[in-house]
Amino acid sequence: MIHYSFRIKNPYSNRFQHAVTKHGIVTQNKAWEFNVYRTATIFSNSLEFTMRGDHAGLRLEIGLLGYDVEFQIYDVRHWDYAQKEYV
């Protein structure tokens, strides 16, 4: 797993609203999402990449002056930790 995140938030606000939400299917087990949020973020960027785990995949997020844009491609299956495989 790779996870990088940096965020500067407005401490006097707790705003969080969905502005845009789009999603779709790429293949039988892969899906994508695109979201725009109204937030209390002044600046943020984030990168996450996982290969094992629930909804593993790539997630990118950038935020600036109260808006966050997020894009992700992920596996729709869930990870079974006991069997070490997707179910």
Number of C-alpha atoms within 10 A of each C-alpha: 10 9 10 10 12 11 13 14 17 14 9 7 10 11 12 14 12 12 13 11 11 10 13 11 13 12 10 9 11 16 17 19 15 17 16 19 19 18 21 22 23 16 17 19 17 15 16 16 17 16 14 17 17 17 19 21 20 17 19 17 18 19 24 18 15 17 21 23 18 19 16 19 21 21 23 19 16 14 18 13 11 6 8 10 12 15 10
